[in-house]
Amino acid sequence: GNKNIQAKLVLLGDMGAGKTSLVLRFVKGQFYEYQESTIGAAFFTQALSLNDATIKFDIWDTAGQERYYSLAPMYYRGAAAAVVVYDITSMCAYISERESTDRRYVVHFLQDSFERAKKWVQELQRQGHPSLVTVLVANKADLETKRQVANEVGEQYARESGLLFFETSAKTAQNVNELFYEIGNKEIGK
Ligand code: GTP
């Protein structure tokens, strides 16, 4: 008969990786060049029909800024699926400043979004539900000329860590529906 499934889905990833943009592309078919940064978290719902099943997603789009990291467990607790997003154009930068008082160098690392994504994956593997479906998403695939993370690097990390993997563009819609349909299929198969 007809299956009705409700699934909580959470998006995690560095600020600016494109979490909100992916959700808006999926839910509304829209994209904004100047998408505002999320504060706290945003909530969306979207239903999908797959064969003889209907799956209703409750989507929590979390804020990527570091000051919100500690809130993440509230959103991934009880989640059926997690989408961990990084930006293929983001690279590592650091600032080194000399401290005049004791002549030490202080180095502040700003991690790139792929490193941040790996941290979320590790946290989910430690704290998330064992049946959590985790998807690694390499976003902004339309910006090929600015690419810093090779497709194979993301793909290999995903394979080694037992994650699904998609390269997407919220801007061109590349692979966005495919990503959510694949999650839907996994939920139906659970
Ligand atoms: P926080 O809310 O700060 O955590 O950011 P976020 O991960 O939700 O990113 P958001 O969706 O706000 O996107 C950040 C910026 O990247 C925006 O200016 C978007 O227009 C842009 N952007 C998002 N996805 C893509 C994409 O696939 N391609 C391109 N070219 N730009 C994108």
Residues whose N, C-alpha, C, O or C-beta is under 5 A from the ligand:
A	BS01	GTP	G13 D14 M15 G16 A17 G18 K19 T20 S21 Y32 E33 Y34 Q35 E36 S37 T38 T62 A63 G64 Q65 N139 K140 A141 D142 T168 S169 A170 K171
